[in-house]
Amino acid sequence: MVCSTGALHKEGDKTAFDVDKCTGCGLCQLACPFGVVWTDKIAHKCDLCSGQEMPTCVMTCPANALSLDFDLASRRARNRAAMLIARGGRA
């Protein structure tokens, strides 16, 4: 873990966040490969709505662009890329 204060730490398979330990240095934001950590004086981390069966962002996305199914998301991204390439790179 990049967090020197232990604000971000492992709890089993999940990465947990303790706001009281955060110094707001921003290293976690730089290190996160998924883009789910952001800062505004202190860090914040997406926790997938703390154990809800389906996160609110996934349930309410009007374009159905979000998914918890990695394979489905990968297929959608590949299909979208292929479509853009076929159009000459234009959206």
BELPEMO-V557559 format. One line per field, one symbol per residue. ss: DSSP state (2 for helix, 1 for strand, 0 for the rest). psi: psi as a letter, one per 20 degrees, with the letter a starting at -180 (. if undefined). A space follows every 10 residues. Layout:
BEGIN
ss=???
psi=???
END
This chain:
BEGIN
ss=0000000111 1001111022 2000002222 2000001110 0011100000 0000022222 0000000002 2222222222 2222220000 0
psi=qioiijgprp nciqorpohh ipikhihhgh hoiikjprqm gqqqppkkkl jqhpqghghi ohikiqqiog gggggggggg ggghghjkjq .
END
